[in-house]
């Protein structure tokens, strides 16, 4: 899967990093914000290649943002999200009929650059678009449901991981992601701020959907009336042979999150120390 981005991720990281290293020339408005977020999440990978917002699912979490000044911020975010995909709906690959649902728990650290001066509570600088970039660490667990029963796809070894086919081992349920996106901030009042953000997570795993490499079973030779869960979820159509392409192992999976956050500002008085936090 290839996604064409309007902004170079490398350049974006450079701009954000430079701002954190050299922020002294900007007017300082040091403050801390904490709040909650909610929105939708989606995925791009072997089952949903390229097109965003296919089968969106709920996402929610919490954020803590430290504002170095009116232009630069750092944000710690926790997000609980769900992603899903179904060959029967997307028809990305004919005669495959795979589907999955994955719950993701993500912790990320990102930097934010405001295009205009902004701080929560300001009457003059009360809104701005912004760019964001950073990194995340997440846990995921792909599952599928059949006849009302939920199956853990990783445990089934659908690409031969449990029998060491072609040297394959079970994949890890945790991984890292590079994050980038953009958003808009608006000051609701002296203490409350609103932000809307769309961010993409470029992961370093190809198994968010439990689909990556090749089939390992001889589907036509199996008895359709006497299948194990491992056999059925590896090849529901029973039409593939070992070594046939099941997914594209050359590309890793992505997930995106669009969310709205509401935060409460805690002003920091650096000159008199932490004892003088202004709530």
Secondary structure, 3 states (H helix, E strand, C coil): CCCCCCCCHHHHHHHHHHHHHCCCCCCCCCEEEEEEEEEEEEEECCCCCCCCCCCCEEEEEEEEEEECCCCEEEEEEEEEEEEEEEHHHHCCCCCCCCEEEEEEEEEEEEEEEECCCCCCCCCCCCEEEEEEEEEEEEEEEEEEEECCEEEEHHHHCCCCHHHCHHHCCCCCCEEEEEEEEEEEEEECCCCEEEEEEEEEEEECCCCCCCCCCECCCCHHHCCCCCCCHHHHHHCCCCCCCCCCECCCCCCCCEEEEEEEEEEEEEECCHHHCHHHCEC
